[in-house]
């Protein structure tokens, strides 16, 4: 019985959720910033991806800050996918904060405070400090386990070497646990922070490159460190301005990052932090890393938020603002005035506008192929063709939703490959927007609080 429970717990750790954009790995550009037809999960939208690549290059070179980009296009044309591709291409070193316009109206703080926190989450601070580390190649890890359980804690010895020396270190229980957590073995090159005891696996020694027949792509080979084992090194910590704000504001210090809602932060606290960061920059101890703030559904913001964005973009430490909308000429929220995309003209004038185009039938087919691969669904050629037709007639999003549903229908009939009958079954189970609208028109009088609209409104819903 105990073995059964153990196997179940191991299986649960392997579960990974597949999101709407989990197949995106980057923008799919080559070294000349030309968009490949299908690459890194991206399909089509070549001009929009090239434009995003140019923006990305300027961000990496530090030549753009306090600028704003608008991704404008019809629903389901890859605006969020391009923003996610930018985030993946920037890497972990560049801060990337994401926010939906509608979120601002459901938070327990003012809208401008929520925007300010989002801005500061997208501004990184790279802090440099010198610390003593022990760096070398692991020769041997020897752990002595007590004969009787609970009799005494584990002890052991760690042998490290460089090109010039070799030393044996005694290990306590905490260091043994840290080595086990990092899965350190002989041949690994590691660094141990003397102050905190933190162990970092830097890579694997070239001398041990033939230990295994096959190596994973994440394995990094490096030379055995030279000089002495114990040395002073410059360590770089990357944090965001918002994280520093929270630590400064809360009495419990660093643990404040894990306590959930941070609440509103006083402007005096931010001014103190900005002054301190400016001092660190002058002393060469820190540098600012302007990141990216992505606001989806930007048309949901009101005139107060737009005014704040106008002012915030003029700040010298402002991040790159990327906003997306699927609206045409519509009313600016909080006013009676209409404007393109529901954005005030003065803010539109600051934006570099990138437009996305509807996908062609061939591009829809390629996107569905990528999603089938991502969701590990095997589908026959006829079923893929039918699903592509549904994507063209209804919408790409609806067709993507049918992939998992059809796989479950296939599983129900104990099949291995999704066929046309499975697609047809789930197509009739779940309605798309057009068929749902037709159904409402037919039975509108039987619904509660139904309001008979104009023909123009009904036609707009169907189109």
C-alpha positions as CSV (number, residue, x, y, z in Angstrom):
1,X,0.0,0.0,0.0
2,X,2.9,2.3,0.9
3,X,4.5,1.6,-2.5
4,X,1.3,2.6,-4.3
5,X,1.1,5.9,-2.5
6,X,4.8,6.7,-3.3
7,X,4.3,6.0,-7.1
8,X,1.2,8.3,-7.1
9,X,3.1,11.1,-5.5
10,X,5.9,10.8,-8.0
11,X,3.4,11.0,-10.9
12,X,1.8,14.1,-9.5
13,X,5.1,16.0,-9.6
14,X,5.3,15.4,-13.4
15,X,2.1,17.2,-14.1
16,X,2.6,20.4,-16.1
17,X,-0.2,22.7,-17.2
18,X,-0.3,23.5,-20.9
19,X,-1.3,27.2,-21.3
20,X,-2.6,29.0,-24.3
21,X,0.9,30.3,-25.2
22,X,3.1,27.6,-23.6
23,X,4.3,26.7,-27.1
24,X,5.9,30.1,-27.6
25,X,9.7,30.0,-27.2
26,X,10.6,33.4,-28.8
27,X,9.9,35.7,-31.8
28,X,11.3,33.2,-34.4
29,X,13.8,35.7,-35.9
30,X,17.2,35.0,-37.5
31,X,20.4,37.0,-36.8
32,X,19.4,39.6,-39.4
33,X,16.0,40.1,-37.6
34,X,14.2,38.5,-40.5
35,X,11.1,36.5,-39.4
36,X,11.2,32.7,-40.2
37,X,8.0,31.3,-41.5
38,X,7.6,28.8,-38.6
39,X,10.0,29.1,-35.7
40,X,10.0,29.0,-31.9
41,X,6.2,28.4,-31.9
42,X,5.5,31.5,-34.0
43,X,3.7,31.3,-37.3
44,X,3.0,34.1,-39.8
45,X,2.7,37.8,-38.7
46,X,6.2,38.4,-40.3
47,X,6.1,42.2,-40.4
48,X,4.8,42.5,-36.8
49,X,7.5,40.1,-35.5
50,X,10.2,42.0,-37.4
51,X,9.0,45.2,-35.9
52,X,9.0,43.6,-32.4
53,X,12.5,42.3,-33.1
54,X,13.8,45.8,-33.8
55,X,12.2,47.0,-30.5
56,X,13.8,44.0,-28.8
57,X,17.3,44.8,-30.2
58,X,17.0,48.4,-28.9
59,X,16.0,47.2,-25.5
60,X,19.0,44.8,-25.3
61,X,21.4,47.6,-26.4
62,X,19.9,50.0,-23.8
63,X,19.0,52.5,-26.5
64,X,15.3,52.7,-25.8
65,X,13.6,53.6,-22.5
66,X,10.5,55.3,-21.6
67,X,9.0,54.4,-24.9
68,X,5.7,52.7,-25.7
69,X,4.6,50.2,-28.3
70,X,1.0,49.4,-29.3
71,X,0.1,45.9,-30.7
72,X,-3.2,46.5,-32.5
73,X,-5.2,43.9,-34.4
74,X,-8.3,41.8,-34.5
75,X,-9.0,39.2,-31.8
76,X,-7.0,36.0,-32.3
77,X,-4.2,37.5,-34.5
78,X,-1.3,36.8,-32.1
79,X,-0.9,40.0,-30.2
80,X,-0.3,38.3,-26.8
81,X,1.8,35.7,-28.5
82,X,4.2,38.4,-29.8
83,X,4.4,40.0,-26.3
84,X,5.2,36.5,-24.8
85,X,7.8,36.0,-27.6
86,X,9.4,39.2,-26.6
87,X,9.5,38.2,-23.0
88,X,11.1,34.8,-23.8
89,X,13.7,36.4,-26.1
90,X,14.7,38.9,-23.4
91,X,15.6,36.1,-21.0
92,X,15.5,36.0,-17.2
93,X,17.9,38.9,-16.7
94,X,15.4,41.5,-18.1
95,X,12.3,42.1,-15.9
96,X,9.0,41.5,-17.7
97,X,5.7,42.4,-15.9
98,X,2.3,41.5,-17.3
99,X,-1.1,43.1,-16.5
100,X,-4.6,43.1,-18.0
101,X,-6.4,46.4,-18.1
102,X,-9.5,45.0,-16.3
103,X,-7.3,43.9,-13.3
104,X,-6.9,47.5,-12.2
105,X,-10.6,47.8,-11.3
106,X,-10.7,44.7,-9.0
107,X,-7.6,45.5,-6.8
108,X,-7.9,46.8,-3.3
109,X,-5.8,49.9,-4.1
110,X,-6.1,52.9,-6.3
111,X,-5.6,52.4,-10.1
112,X,-2.6,54.7,-10.3
113,X,-0.9,52.9,-7.3
114,X,-1.5,49.6,-9.1
115,X,0.0,51.0,-12.3
116,X,3.0,52.4,-10.3
117,X,3.7,49.0,-8.8
118,X,3.5,47.4,-12.2
119,X,5.9,50.0,-13.6
120,X,8.4,49.3,-10.8
121,X,8.1,45.5,-11.2
122,X,9.4,46.1,-14.8
123,X,12.5,48.1,-13.6
124,X,15.4,45.9,-12.5
125,X,18.4,46.9,-10.4
126,X,21.6,44.9,-10.9
127,X,23.5,45.2,-7.6
128,X,27.2,44.2,-7.4
129,X,29.0,43.2,-4.3
130,X,32.3,41.3,-3.5
131,X,32.1,38.1,-1.5
132,X,34.4,35.2,-0.6
133,X,33.7,32.0,-2.4
134,X,35.2,28.5,-2.7
135,X,35.3,27.5,-6.3
136,X,36.7,24.2,-7.7
137,X,36.0,20.9,-9.3
138,X,34.5,18.1,-7.2
139,X,36.9,15.2,-6.9
140,X,34.9,13.1,-4.4
141,X,31.8,13.4,-2.2
142,X,32.0,11.1,0.8
143,X,29.0,10.9,3.1
144,X,29.0,8.8,6.4
145,X,25.5,7.8,7.3
146,X,24.8,6.7,10.9
147,X,24.3,2.9,11.4
148,X,21.2,3.5,13.6
149,X,18.5,5.8,12.3
150,X,18.3,9.0,14.5
151,X,21.5,8.1,16.4
152,X,23.5,11.0,15.0
153,X,23.4,13.5,12.1
154,X,25.2,12.8,8.8
155,X,28.8,13.8,8.4
156,X,31.0,13.7,5.4
157,X,33.9,15.0,3.4
158,X,34.1,17.0,0.2
159,X,37.3,17.0,-1.9
160,X,37.7,20.0,-4.3
161,X,40.6,20.8,-6.6
162,X,41.8,23.5,-8.9
163,X,44.7,23.3,-11.4
164,X,47.1,24.3,-8.6
165,X,45.8,22.7,-5.4
166,X,43.4,20.1,-3.8
167,X,41.7,20.4,-0.4
168,X,39.4,18.2,1.7
169,X,36.5,20.0,3.6
170,X,34.5,18.5,6.4
171,X,30.7,18.6,5.8
172,X,27.9,19.2,8.3
173,X,24.2,18.1,7.9
174,X,23.2,21.4,6.2
175,X,26.0,21.3,3.6
176,X,25.2,17.6,2.9
177,X,21.5,18.5,2.3
178,X,22.5,21.4,0.0
179,X,24.8,19.1,-2.0
180,X,22.0,16.6,-2.4
181,X,19.5,19.3,-3.4
182,X,21.9,20.5,-6.2
183,X,22.7,16.8,-7.1
184,X,26.4,17.5,-7.0
185,X,28.6,14.6,-8.0
186,X,32.3,14.1,-8.8
187,X,33.3,16.0,-12.0
188,X,31.0,19.0,-11.3
189,X,32.4,22.5,-11.0
190,X,30.8,24.2,-8.0
191,X,31.0,27.5,-6.1
192,X,30.2,27.8,-2.4
193,X,29.4,31.2,-0.9
194,X,31.3,31.3,2.5
195,X,28.9,33.7,4.1
196,X,25.7,32.0,3.3
197,X,26.8,28.4,2.5
198,X,24.9,28.5,-0.8
199,X,26.1,26.0,-3.4
200,X,25.9,26.9,-7.1
201,X,26.6,24.3,-9.7
202,X,28.5,26.1,-12.5
203,X,28.9,23.2,-14.9
204,X,30.8,20.0,-15.6
205,X,34.6,19.6,-16.1
206,X,35.8,18.9,-19.6
207,X,37.9,16.0,-18.1
208,X,34.7,14.2,-17.3
209,X,33.0,14.8,-20.6
210,X,33.3,11.1,-21.7
211,X,31.7,9.7,-18.5
212,X,28.4,9.2,-20.2
213,X,27.3,8.2,-23.7
214,X,24.7,11.0,-23.9
215,X,24.3,14.4,-22.2
216,X,21.3,16.7,-22.0
217,X,21.4,20.0,-23.8
218,X,21.4,21.9,-20.5
219,X,24.8,20.4,-19.5
220,X,27.5,23.1,-19.6
221,X,31.2,22.0,-19.9
222,X,34.0,24.2,-18.5
223,X,37.7,24.1,-17.6
224,X,38.8,23.2,-14.1
225,X,39.2,26.5,-12.2
226,X,42.8,27.8,-11.8
227,X,44.5,29.5,-8.9
228,X,43.5,29.1,-5.2
229,X,40.2,27.4,-4.1
230,X,39.3,30.4,-1.9
231,X,38.9,33.7,-3.8
232,X,37.1,37.0,-3.7
233,X,34.5,37.3,-6.6
234,X,32.0,39.9,-7.7
235,X,28.5,38.7,-7.2
236,X,25.6,40.3,-9.0
237,X,22.1,40.3,-7.5
238,X,19.1,41.1,-9.8
239,X,16.0,42.6,-8.1
240,X,13.2,44.9,-9.1
241,X,12.5,48.3,-7.7
242,X,9.1,47.0,-6.5
243,X,10.8,44.2,-4.5
244,X,13.0,46.8,-2.8
245,X,9.9,48.9,-2.1
246,X,8.1,46.0,-0.4
247,X,11.2,45.1,1.7
248,X,11.7,48.7,2.8
249,X,8.0,49.1,3.6
250,X,7.3,46.0,5.6
251,X,8.7,45.5,9.1
252,X,9.3,41.7,8.5
253,X,11.8,42.6,5.7
254,X,12.5,40.1,3.0
255,X,9.6,37.8,4.1
256,X,7.2,40.5,2.9
257,X,7.7,39.3,-0.7
258,X,5.8,36.1,0.3
259,X,2.9,37.6,2.2
260,X,0.6,38.2,-0.7
261,X,-1.0,41.6,-1.2
262,X,1.5,44.4,-0.6
263,X,-1.0,47.2,-0.3
264,X,-0.2,50.8,-1.2
265,X,3.3,52.1,-0.8
266,X,3.9,55.7,0.3
267,X,5.7,58.0,-2.1
268,X,8.3,58.9,0.6
269,X,9.4,55.3,0.7
270,X,9.9,55.2,-3.1
271,X,11.8,58.6,-3.0
272,X,14.2,57.2,-0.4
273,X,14.8,54.1,-2.5
274,X,15.3,56.1,-5.7
275,X,17.8,58.3,-3.9
276,X,19.7,55.2,-2.6
277,X,19.7,53.5,-6.0
278,X,21.1,56.7,-7.5
279,X,23.9,56.7,-5.0
280,X,24.7,53.1,-5.8
281,X,24.8,54.0,-9.5
282,X,27.3,56.8,-8.9
283,X,29.5,54.6,-6.8
284,X,29.4,51.8,-9.5
285,X,27.7,49.4,-7.2
286,X,24.5,49.1,-9.2
287,X,23.0,49.6,-12.6
288,X,19.4,50.1,-13.8
289,X,17.9,47.5,-16.2
290,X,14.8,48.9,-17.9
291,X,12.5,46.0,-18.5
292,X,9.1,45.6,-20.2
293,X,5.6,46.2,-18.9
294,X,2.9,44.5,-21.0
295,X,-0.7,45.8,-20.5
296,X,-3.3,43.7,-22.4
297,X,-6.8,45.1,-23.0
298,X,-5.4,48.6,-22.7
299,X,-8.8,50.0,-23.9
300,X,-10.2,49.0,-20.5
301,X,-8.1,51.8,-18.8
302,X,-9.9,55.1,-18.1
303,X,-8.7,58.7,-18.7
304,X,-7.1,58.8,-15.3
305,X,-4.9,55.8,-16.0
306,X,-4.0,57.2,-19.5
307,X,-2.9,60.5,-17.9
308,X,-0.8,58.6,-15.4
309,X,0.9,56.6,-18.2
310,X,1.7,59.9,-20.1
311,X,3.5,61.3,-17.0
312,X,5.2,58.0,-16.0
313,X,6.7,57.5,-19.5
314,X,8.7,60.8,-19.0
315,X,10.5,59.4,-16.0
316,X,14.2,58.7,-16.6
317,X,13.9,55.2,-15.1
318,X,10.7,54.2,-17.0
319,X,10.5,50.7,-18.6
320,X,9.4,49.9,-22.1
321,X,5.6,49.9,-22.2
322,X,4.0,47.4,-24.6
323,X,0.1,47.6,-24.8
324,X,-2.3,45.6,-26.8
325,X,-5.9,46.1,-28.0
326,X,-8.4,44.6,-30.4
327,X,-10.7,47.7,-30.5
328,X,-11.2,50.0,-33.4
329,X,-12.5,53.6,-33.0
330,X,-14.3,53.5,-29.7
331,X,-15.1,55.7,-26.6
332,X,-12.3,56.5,-24.2
333,X,-13.4,55.1,-20.9
334,X,-14.4,57.9,-18.4
335,X,-15.2,60.4,-21.2
336,X,-17.7,60.9,-24.0
337,X,-15.0,61.2,-26.7
338,X,-14.2,58.7,-29.3
339,X,-10.6,57.9,-30.3
340,X,-8.8,55.2,-32.3
341,X,-8.4,52.0,-30.1
342,X,-10.1,53.9,-27.2
343,X,-6.7,55.6,-26.4
344,X,-6.3,59.4,-26.1
345,X,-4.6,61.1,-29.0
346,X,-1.8,62.6,-26.9
347,X,-0.8,59.1,-25.7
348,X,-1.3,57.6,-29.2
349,X,1.2,60.1,-30.5
350,X,3.9,58.5,-28.1
351,X,3.2,55.0,-29.3
352,X,5.0,53.0,-32.0
353,X,2.1,51.1,-33.5
354,X,2.5,47.5,-34.7
355,X,-0.5,45.9,-36.5
356,X,-1.3,42.2,-36.8
357,X,-3.2,40.7,-39.7
358,X,-5.7,37.8,-39.8
359,X,-4.1,34.4,-40.2
360,X,-4.4,32.6,-43.6
361,X,-5.7,29.1,-43.9
362,X,-2.2,27.7,-44.3
363,X,-1.0,29.6,-41.2
364,X,-4.0,28.3,-39.1
365,X,-3.1,24.8,-40.2
366,X,0.5,25.2,-39.0
367,X,-0.6,26.7,-35.7
368,X,-3.0,23.8,-35.1
369,X,-0.1,21.4,-35.9
370,X,2.1,23.1,-33.3
371,X,-0.7,23.0,-30.7
372,X,-1.4,19.3,-31.3
373,X,2.3,18.6,-30.7
374,X,2.3,20.8,-27.6
375,X,-0.8,19.0,-26.2
376,X,0.6,15.6,-27.3
377,X,-2.5,14.8,-29.4
378,X,-2.1,12.6,-32.5
379,X,-4.6,13.5,-35.2
380,X,-5.3,12.0,-38.6
381,X,-4.8,14.1,-41.8
382,X,-8.5,14.3,-42.5
383,X,-9.2,15.4,-38.9
384,X,-6.5,18.2,-39.2
385,X,-8.1,19.3,-42.4
386,X,-11.5,19.5,-40.8
387,X,-10.2,21.3,-37.8
388,X,-8.4,23.9,-40.1
389,X,-11.8,24.5,-41.9
390,X,-13.4,25.1,-38.5
391,X,-10.7,27.5,-37.6
392,X,-11.2,29.5,-40.8
393,X,-15.1,29.5,-40.5
394,X,-15.4,30.0,-36.8
395,X,-12.1,31.2,-35.1
396,X,-8.6,30.0,-34.4
397,X,-9.2,30.0,-30.7
398,X,-12.3,27.9,-31.0
399,X,-10.4,25.3,-33.1
400,X,-7.6,25.2,-30.6
401,X,-10.1,24.5,-27.8
402,X,-11.4,21.5,-29.7
403,X,-8.0,19.8,-29.8
404,X,-8.1,18.5,-26.2
405,X,-11.9,17.9,-26.3
406,X,-11.5,15.8,-29.4
407,X,-8.6,13.9,-27.8
408,X,-10.9,13.0,-24.8
409,X,-13.6,11.9,-27.2
410,X,-11.1,9.7,-29.0
411,X,-10.0,8.3,-25.6
412,X,-13.7,7.6,-24.7
413,X,-14.0,5.3,-27.8
414,X,-10.6,3.7,-26.9
415,X,-8.9,5.1,-30.0
416,X,-5.3,6.2,-30.3
417,X,-5.6,8.7,-33.2
418,X,-8.2,11.5,-33.3
419,X,-10.4,11.1,-36.3
420,X,-13.0,13.2,-38.1
421,X,-15.8,11.6,-36.0
422,X,-14.2,12.9,-32.8
423,X,-13.9,16.4,-34.2
424,X,-17.5,16.3,-35.4
425,X,-18.7,15.1,-32.0
426,X,-17.2,17.9,-30.0
427,X,-18.1,20.4,-32.7
428,X,-21.8,19.7,-32.0
429,X,-21.2,19.6,-28.2
430,X,-19.6,23.0,-27.9
431,X,-20.9,26.0,-29.9
432,X,-18.8,28.7,-31.4
433,X,-19.8,32.4,-31.2
434,X,-21.7,32.4,-34.6
435,X,-23.9,29.4,-33.8
436,X,-24.5,30.6,-30.2
437,X,-25.7,34.0,-31.6
438,X,-28.0,32.2,-34.1
439,X,-29.4,30.1,-31.2
440,X,-30.0,33.2,-29.1
441,X,-31.8,34.9,-32.0
442,X,-34.1,31.9,-32.5
443,X,-35.0,31.5,-28.8
444,X,-34.5,35.1,-27.6
445,X,-38.1,35.5,-26.4
446,X,-37.7,32.6,-24.0
447,X,-34.7,34.1,-22.1
448,X,-35.1,36.3,-19.1
449,X,-34.5,40.1,-19.4
450,X,-33.9,39.7,-23.2
451,X,-33.8,42.9,-25.1
452,X,-34.6,42.9,-28.8
453,X,-31.7,44.8,-30.5
454,X,-31.4,46.5,-33.8
455,X,-30.6,44.4,-36.9
456,X,-27.2,46.1,-37.1
457,X,-26.2,45.0,-33.6
458,X,-27.2,41.4,-34.4
459,X,-25.3,41.4,-37.7
460,X,-22.2,42.8,-35.9
461,X,-22.4,39.9,-33.4
462,X,-22.6,37.3,-36.2
463,X,-19.8,38.8,-38.3
